[in-house]
Amino acid sequence: MISAIHHVAIICADYARSKHFYTEILGFKVINETYRAERDSYKLDLQVGDYGQIELFSFANPPERPSYPEARGLRHLAFSTDDLEDQISRLNDCGVKTEAIRTDEITGRRFAFFQDPDGLPLELYES
């Protein structure tokens, strides 16, 4: 039986910029960093909360991800937070633009969208 999401894999265009974003701005802890010379590629394993992980990959000249209008496939990646305003303020202080706070009409929880350096849609969802 499936019990949880183990990891999400993300391919970035600029490894140093994305590594900074995910570790310094979002604050995810580095588990492992591997350079694969045969692929000229990095793989960075990041800890998200107690159980989740992100695998951040770099590849030479990856194709852009279709995003607007809504493309088929993964729509966005959402992160839980206990303090939505604090996290939004922190992101804004780091130069990351966020959309206006919205309220989920089904759960009543508040959320806001932002993007990573490659335009990947991310969401903060208040727990």
C-alpha positions in Angstrom: 0.0 0.0 0.0 1.2 3.5 -0.8 1.7 5.6 2.4 3.2 8.9 1.3 4.9 10.9 -1.5 8.6 10.2 -1.2 10.0 12.9 -3.6 9.3 15.2 -6.4 11.9 15.6 -9.2 12.6 19.0 -10.7 14.9 19.8 -13.6 16.3 23.3 -13.6 18.0 25.5 -16.1 20.5 27.2 -13.8 21.7 24.9 -11.1 23.4 27.5 -8.9 20.4 29.8 -9.0 17.9 27.0 -8.2 20.1 25.5 -5.5 20.2 28.9 -3.8 16.4 29.3 -4.2 15.5 25.9 -2.7 18.2 25.9 0.1 18.6 29.6 1.1 15.2 31.1 0.3 12.9 28.1 0.9 15.2 26.7 3.6 15.3 23.0 2.5 18.2 21.0 4.0 20.7 19.3 1.6 20.7 15.5 2.1 23.2 14.8 -0.7 24.7 16.5 -3.7 26.1 14.5 -6.6 27.9 15.6 -9.8 27.5 13.1 -12.6 30.4 13.9 -15.0 29.1 11.6 -17.8 25.9 13.7 -18.0 27.5 17.0 -17.0 24.6 17.0 -14.5 24.1 17.7 -10.8 21.5 15.9 -8.6 20.7 17.6 -5.3 18.6 15.8 -2.8 16.7 18.1 -0.5 14.7 17.4 2.7 11.2 18.9 2.8 9.7 18.7 6.3 10.0 15.4 8.1 9.3 13.0 5.2 9.3 14.7 1.8 12.2 15.2 -0.6 12.9 17.1 -3.7 15.4 15.9 -6.3 16.8 18.9 -8.1 18.5 18.0 -11.4 20.5 20.0 -13.8 20.9 19.1 -17.5 22.4 20.9 -20.4 19.7 22.8 -22.3 16.5 21.3 -20.9 13.4 22.2 -22.9 11.0 24.7 -21.3 8.0 23.5 -19.4 4.6 24.4 -20.9 2.7 26.2 -18.2 0.3 28.9 -19.5 -2.4 28.3 -20.4 -2.8 25.3 -18.1 -0.8 22.4 -19.5 -1.6 18.7 -19.0 0.3 17.0 -16.3 1.7 18.3 -13.0 -0.1 21.6 -12.3 1.9 22.8 -9.3 3.8 21.8 -6.1 2.3 22.9 -2.8 4.1 23.3 0.5 2.4 23.5 4.0 3.0 26.4 6.3 1.7 27.3 9.7 2.1 31.0 9.1 1.2 32.1 5.5 1.8 35.8 6.0 5.2 35.2 7.5 6.3 33.0 4.7 5.0 35.4 2.0 6.8 38.3 3.7 10.0 36.2 3.8 9.7 35.3 0.1 9.0 39.0 -0.8 12.0 40.1 1.3 14.1 37.7 -0.9 12.8 39.2 -4.1 10.3 36.4 -4.8 7.0 37.7 -6.0 3.8 36.1 -4.7 0.3 36.3 -5.9 -2.5 37.6 -3.6 -3.7 35.3 -0.8 -6.8 33.3 -1.8 -9.1 31.1 0.2 -9.9 27.5 -0.8 -13.7 27.5 -1.2 -13.8 23.8 -0.2 -11.5 23.7 2.9 -11.6 27.3 4.0 -7.8 27.3 4.1 -5.7 30.2 2.7 -3.0 29.8 0.0 -0.8 31.8 -2.3 1.1 31.0 -5.5 4.7 31.9 -6.4 7.3 30.6 -8.9 10.7 29.1 -8.7 13.6 30.5 -10.8 12.4 28.5 -13.9 8.8 29.5 -13.6 7.6 26.3 -11.9 4.4 27.1 -10.2 4.6 26.6 -6.4 2.0 27.1 -3.7 2.1 27.9 0.0 -0.9 26.3 1.7 -1.8 27.2 5.3 -2.2 24.2 7.5 
